[in-house]
């Protein structure tokens, strides 16, 4: 941004000293990136190797490699300081208003590594620094590593999972337990680590899944399909606290139990009844590769 000599002179006479920051590439940002779609990368014909050859290693990627993101961020700014004085003293107030310009290219892939879309974008984002009023603030730019994309994907996954539960995609509800406790721990542990990990949850047992969600602060359901659970057992942790222990397909162990109210009794008989219901329902399920076996429906538990 340039200030003409007349404007500069007027500002100095008025007691205002303008400050102009030169445009710089942000620290950690790549040095160059095309502002439009590279001709060497085309949806339907290019592959992951072509993208890497043309643009290099991405700044961010999806956990399942379904997209790469490349970004270049530049910062510039302008501001001023007002000279004030009185009583033999002189001071200054003011600040800097900076802005960011981001060039970002999002490349999406199919499961085989083929490019399905190339999405270039130019983003302009203002931000505030200094002593100017808050009205100059604005939202930051998108994440250069694609964290905003991952957040959006997680939110969509949670919404789809909750909708699947409410739509009955995991079968009819066999039993509901409004008061239960839950811990996820390593299977090598003889007993779970209760401190800091014990959660008060609501449990539902359906024809094909065990569902749990926090009673406070989280509305989405976590889904554990019964076919992915090993045979459950009932164990004792401390004193009269009995619980159900079962190994999940990803290698973690789930420890949970039902009780009567928040501070209600946690008895062995209640846990054994829950265990027996899970075993009985598992026995009715078809094998994973058998005709009529239920497909997975977005179950990504904590």
Rosetta blueprint (number, residue, H / E / L):
1 X L
2 X L
3 X L
4 X L
5 X H
6 X H
7 X H
8 X H
9 X H
10 X H
11 X H
12 X H
13 X H
14 X L
15 X L
16 X E
17 X E
18 X E
19 X E
20 X E
21 X E
22 X E
23 X E
24 X E
25 X E
26 X L
27 X L
28 X L
29 X L
30 X L
31 X L
32 X L
33 X L
34 X L
35 X L
36 X L
37 X L
38 X L
39 X L
40 X L
41 X L
42 X L
43 X L
44 X L
45 X L
46 X L
47 X E
48 X H
49 X H
50 X H
51 X H
52 X H
53 X H
54 X H
55 X H
56 X L
57 X L
58 X L
59 X L
60 X E
61 X E
62 X L
63 X L
64 X L
65 X L
66 X L
67 X E
68 X E
69 X E
70 X E
71 X E
72 X E
73 X E
74 X E
75 X E
76 X E
77 X E
78 X E
79 X E
80 X E
81 X E
82 X E
83 X E
84 X E
85 X E
86 X E
87 X L
88 X L
89 X E
90 X E
91 X E
92 X E
93 X E
94 X E
95 X E
96 X E
97 X E
98 X E
99 X E
100 X E
101 X E
102 X E
103 X E
104 X E
105 X E
106 X E
107 X E
108 X E
109 X E
110 X L
111 X L
112 X L
113 X L
114 X E
115 X E
116 X E
117 X E
118 X E
119 X E
120 X E
121 X E
122 X E
123 X E
124 X E
125 X E
126 X E
127 X E
128 X E
129 X E
130 X E
131 X L
132 X L
133 X L
134 X H
135 X H
136 X H
137 X L
138 X L
139 X L
140 X L
141 X L
142 X L
143 X L
144 X L
145 X L
146 X L
147 X H
148 X H
149 X H
150 X H
151 X H
152 X H
153 X H
154 X H
155 X H
156 X H
157 X H
158 X H
159 X H
160 X H
161 X H
162 X H
163 X H
164 X H
165 X H
166 X H
167 X L
168 X L
169 X L
170 X L
171 X L
172 X L
173 X E
174 X E
175 X E
176 X E
177 X E
178 X E
179 X E
180 X E
181 X E
182 X E
183 X E
184 X E
185 X E
186 X E
187 X L
188 X L
189 X L
190 X L
191 X L
192 X L
193 X L
194 X L
195 X L
196 X L
197 X L
198 X L
199 X E
200 X E
201 X E
202 X E
203 X E
204 X E
205 X E
206 X E
207 X L
208 X L
209 X E
210 X E
211 X E
212 X E
213 X E
214 X E
215 X L
216 X L
217 X L
218 X L
219 X L
220 X L
221 X L
222 X E
223 X E
224 X E
225 X E
226 X H
227 X H
228 X H
229 X E
230 X L
231 X L
232 X L
233 X E
234 X E
235 X E
236 X E
237 X L
238 X L
239 X L
240 X L
241 X L
242 X E
243 X E
244 X E
245 X E
246 X E
247 X E
248 X E
249 X L
250 X L
251 X L
252 X E
253 X E
254 X E
255 X E
256 X E
257 X E
258 X E
259 X L
260 X L
261 X L
262 X L
263 X L
264 X L
265 X L
266 X L
267 X L
268 X H
269 X H
270 X H
271 X H
272 X H
273 X H
274 X H
275 X H
276 X H
277 X H
278 X H
279 X H
280 X H
281 X H
282 X H
283 X H
284 X H
285 X L
286 X L
287 X L
288 X L
289 X L
290 X L
291 X L
292 X L
293 X L
294 X L
295 X L
296 X L
297 X L
298 X L
299 X L
300 X L
301 X L
302 X L
